[in-house]
Amino acid sequence: MTQNIYDNPDFFHGYSQLGRSTEGLAGAAEWPALQAMLPAIAGKDVLDLGCGYGWFCRWAREQGAADVLGLDVSEKMLATAAQMTADKSIRYARADLDALDPAALGLADASRDLVYSSLTFHYLKDLAGLLRAARRVLRADGRLVFSIEHPIYMASRQPGWLHDAQGRKSWPVDSYQMEGERVTHWLADGVVKQHRTLGTLLNLTLAAGFQLCHVEDWGPSDAQIAARPELAEERERPMLLLVSARCG
């Protein structure tokens, strides 16, 4: 089963203080770029993998989505999402995305137009299985759009900048080619993530039956840095990878 770190009280409390928790999609600096990759949603059926507080689910309905299902392994996240949602066309369900059985959730093959996921895939051991399940539930013209912690960012066993004698900083990439578990201490001790190279991530997507539409090593725009100068360091190395794909 996927590590359920979001139900850890310390982690959940820390996460609840982040801008993307208090401000929703507007608090996620990558959201404008991710939004630009989405297809038209009006009248579509949407599946959100790792829905968290349900921000994207509610946004999709505001754009006219017909039916939205949000899945998450965290009971605390789902409870918060339910409290924030008053829309019968949005449903939430608990699911282990490392062993997703769409049929058990009432998800028939070819029943969704969009599968969306934000910062969830890097927790999963069986990402290949989840991508295959996503492809099965998508209609022939369906789309997959996701963000994930960038492999270059994740491939550090010692998060934080290094500085040389001249004060220049660099990101300590460590054993990039060695895929597997990486344990970090972010908001709580012992957060387990799954490192894969960029090639592996994209090839898994292709092998599941998708065609790539857009791949972006996300970085902030000039306007974003002007508004939030602390984002400037995100140009030093990619923190997030954004991917859009269509059914092949």
C-alpha positions as CSV (number, residue, x, y, z in Angstrom):
1,M,0.0,0.0,0.0
2,T,1.1,3.5,-0.7
3,Q,2.7,5.2,2.3
4,N,-0.2,7.2,3.8
5,I,2.0,10.1,5.1
6,Y,-0.8,12.6,4.7
7,D,-2.6,11.1,7.7
8,N,0.4,11.6,9.9
9,P,-0.7,14.4,12.2
10,D,2.5,16.4,12.0
11,F,2.7,16.1,8.2
12,F,-1.0,17.0,7.8
13,H,-0.6,20.0,10.0
14,G,2.4,21.2,8.1
15,Y,0.8,20.6,4.8
16,S,-2.3,22.6,5.8
17,Q,-0.1,25.7,6.3
18,L,1.3,25.7,2.7
19,G,0.1,28.2,0.2
20,R,-1.4,25.5,-2.1
21,S,-3.5,24.3,0.9
22,T,-4.7,27.7,2.1
23,E,-5.1,29.4,-1.3
24,G,-5.9,26.4,-3.5
25,L,-4.8,26.3,-7.1
26,A,-3.9,30.0,-7.0
27,G,-1.3,29.1,-4.3
28,A,0.5,26.7,-6.6
29,A,3.0,28.5,-8.7
30,E,3.0,25.9,-11.4
31,W,-0.8,26.1,-11.8
32,P,-0.9,28.5,-14.8
33,A,1.4,26.3,-16.8
34,L,-0.5,23.2,-15.8
35,Q,-3.8,24.8,-16.6
36,A,-2.6,25.7,-20.1
37,M,-2.0,22.0,-20.8
38,L,-5.6,21.0,-20.0
39,P,-8.2,20.3,-22.7
40,A,-11.6,21.9,-22.7
41,I,-13.5,20.5,-19.7
42,A,-17.1,21.6,-20.2
43,G,-19.4,18.5,-20.3
44,K,-16.5,16.1,-19.6
45,D,-16.1,13.4,-17.0
46,V,-13.0,13.9,-14.9
47,L,-10.9,11.7,-12.6
48,D,-8.5,13.3,-10.2
49,L,-5.8,10.9,-8.8
50,G,-4.5,12.1,-5.4
51,C,-7.2,14.8,-5.1
52,G,-6.1,16.1,-1.7
53,Y,-8.4,18.9,-0.6
54,G,-10.4,18.6,-3.8
55,W,-9.3,22.0,-5.2
56,F,-9.0,20.7,-8.8
57,C,-12.2,18.8,-8.5
58,R,-14.1,21.9,-7.6
59,W,-12.3,24.0,-10.3
60,A,-13.3,21.4,-12.9
61,R,-16.9,21.7,-12.0
62,E,-16.7,25.5,-12.2
63,Q,-15.4,25.0,-15.8
64,G,-18.5,22.9,-16.5
65,A,-17.3,19.3,-16.0
66,A,-20.2,16.9,-16.0
67,D,-19.0,14.5,-13.3
68,V,-15.8,14.6,-11.2
69,L,-14.4,11.8,-9.1
70,G,-11.5,12.5,-6.7
71,L,-9.4,9.6,-5.3
72,D,-7.0,9.8,-2.4
73,V,-5.4,7.4,0.1
74,S,-5.6,9.9,3.0
75,E,-8.7,9.9,5.1
76,K,-7.8,13.4,6.5
77,M,-7.5,14.8,3.0
78,L,-10.8,13.3,1.9
79,A,-12.6,14.5,5.0
80,T,-11.3,18.0,4.4
81,A,-12.3,17.8,0.7
82,A,-15.8,16.7,1.7
83,Q,-16.2,19.6,4.1
84,M,-15.2,22.1,1.4
85,T,-17.5,20.7,-1.3
86,A,-21.2,21.1,-1.7
87,D,-21.8,19.7,-5.2
88,K,-23.5,16.4,-5.9
89,S,-21.6,16.0,-9.2
90,I,-18.3,15.8,-7.3
91,R,-17.6,12.5,-5.5
92,Y,-14.6,11.5,-3.3
93,A,-13.4,8.0,-2.6
94,R,-10.5,6.4,-0.7
95,A,-8.2,4.4,-2.9
96,D,-4.7,3.0,-2.8
97,L,-3.3,4.3,-6.1
98,D,-0.6,1.7,-6.0
99,A,-3.2,-1.0,-6.4
100,L,-6.0,0.8,-8.1
101,D,-9.0,-1.3,-9.2
102,P,-11.2,1.0,-11.3
103,A,-14.1,-1.5,-11.4
104,A,-14.2,-1.7,-7.6
105,L,-14.9,2.1,-7.6
106,G,-17.6,1.8,-10.3
107,L,-15.2,3.1,-13.0
108,A,-16.0,1.4,-16.2
109,D,-13.5,1.2,-19.1
110,A,-13.7,4.2,-21.4
111,S,-15.8,6.2,-19.0
112,R,-13.6,9.3,-18.4
113,D,-12.4,12.2,-20.7
114,L,-9.6,13.5,-18.5
115,V,-7.4,11.9,-15.8
116,Y,-5.5,14.6,-13.8
117,S,-3.0,14.2,-11.1
118,S,-1.0,16.8,-9.2
119,L,2.2,15.9,-7.3
120,T,1.1,12.3,-6.5
121,F,2.9,9.9,-8.9
122,H,6.3,10.2,-7.2
123,Y,4.9,8.4,-4.2
124,L,3.9,5.3,-6.1
125,K,5.8,2.1,-6.5
126,D,3.6,0.7,-9.3
127,L,3.3,3.7,-11.4
128,A,3.2,1.5,-14.5
129,G,0.1,-0.2,-13.2
130,L,-1.6,3.1,-12.4
131,L,-0.9,4.5,-15.8
132,R,-2.4,1.4,-17.4
133,A,-5.5,1.8,-15.3
134,A,-5.7,5.5,-16.3
135,R,-5.5,4.5,-19.9
136,R,-8.3,1.9,-19.5
137,V,-10.8,4.3,-18.0
138,L,-10.1,7.0,-20.6
139,R,-12.2,7.3,-23.7
140,A,-10.5,7.1,-27.1
141,D,-9.9,10.8,-27.3
142,G,-9.1,11.1,-23.6
143,R,-6.2,13.1,-22.0
144,L,-3.8,12.5,-19.1
145,V,-2.3,15.6,-17.5
146,F,-0.1,15.4,-14.5
147,S,2.6,17.1,-12.4
148,I,5.3,15.2,-10.6
149,E,8.4,16.1,-8.5
150,H,11.2,16.4,-11.1
151,P,13.7,13.5,-11.1
152,I,16.6,16.0,-10.9
153,Y,15.1,17.5,-7.8
154,M,14.3,14.2,-6.3
155,A,17.7,12.7,-7.0
156,S,19.2,14.4,-3.9
157,R,19.6,12.6,-0.7
158,Q,20.6,15.9,1.0
159,P,18.0,18.5,0.0
160,G,19.2,22.0,0.0
161,W,21.8,24.1,-1.9
162,L,25.5,23.5,-1.8
163,H,27.9,26.5,-2.0
164,D,31.4,26.6,-3.3
165,A,34.3,28.9,-2.0
166,Q,33.0,31.8,-4.2
167,G,29.5,31.4,-2.7
168,R,28.0,30.0,-5.9
169,K,25.3,27.5,-5.3
170,S,24.5,24.2,-6.9
171,W,21.9,21.5,-6.4
172,P,23.4,18.2,-5.1
173,V,22.2,15.6,-7.5
174,D,23.0,12.2,-6.1
175,S,23.0,8.9,-7.9
176,Y,20.5,10.0,-10.6
177,Q,20.7,6.7,-12.4
178,M,19.9,4.7,-9.3
179,E,16.1,4.4,-9.3
180,G,14.1,3.5,-6.2
181,E,13.1,4.8,-2.8
182,R,14.3,8.1,-1.6
183,V,13.5,9.0,2.0
184,T,13.2,12.7,2.8
185,H,12.4,14.7,5.9
186,W,9.8,17.2,4.7
187,L,7.0,18.3,7.1
188,A,7.6,14.9,8.9
189,D,10.4,12.4,9.2
190,G,10.5,9.4,6.9
191,V,8.6,10.6,3.8
192,V,9.1,7.9,1.1
193,K,9.2,8.8,-2.5
194,Q,10.0,6.8,-5.6
195,H,12.8,8.2,-7.8
196,R,12.7,7.4,-11.5
197,T,14.8,9.0,-14.3
198,L,13.1,11.3,-16.8
199,G,13.4,8.7,-19.4
200,T,11.7,6.0,-17.3
201,L,8.8,8.4,-16.5
202,L,8.2,9.2,-20.1
203,N,8.7,5.7,-21.3
204,L,6.2,4.3,-18.7
205,T,3.7,6.8,-20.0
206,L,4.2,5.7,-23.6
207,A,4.1,2.0,-22.7
208,A,0.7,2.5,-21.1
209,G,-0.7,3.5,-24.4
210,F,-0.3,7.3,-24.4
211,Q,1.1,9.8,-26.9
212,L,3.0,12.7,-25.4
213,C,1.6,16.2,-26.2
214,H,3.7,18.4,-24.0
215,V,6.5,18.0,-21.5
216,E,7.7,20.9,-19.4
217,D,10.6,21.3,-17.0
218,W,8.6,23.9,-15.0
219,G,10.1,27.2,-13.9
220,P,8.6,30.5,-12.9
221,S,7.9,33.3,-15.3
222,D,9.4,36.8,-15.0
223,A,6.0,38.1,-13.8
224,Q,5.9,35.4,-11.1
225,I,9.4,36.2,-9.9
226,A,8.5,39.9,-9.8
227,A,5.5,39.2,-7.6
228,R,7.3,36.6,-5.5
229,P,11.1,37.0,-5.6
230,E,11.7,33.8,-3.6
231,L,10.7,31.9,-6.7
232,A,13.9,33.0,-8.5
233,E,15.8,29.9,-7.1
234,E,13.4,27.7,-9.0
235,R,15.3,28.7,-12.2
236,E,18.5,27.1,-10.8
237,R,17.1,23.6,-11.2
238,P,13.7,22.1,-12.2
239,M,11.6,21.2,-9.2
240,L,8.6,20.0,-11.1
241,L,7.9,18.1,-14.3
242,L,4.5,18.7,-16.1
243,V,3.3,16.2,-18.7
244,S,0.3,16.2,-21.0
245,A,-0.6,13.1,-23.1
246,R,-3.4,11.7,-25.1
247,C,-4.6,8.2,-25.7
248,G,-2.7,6.6,-28.4
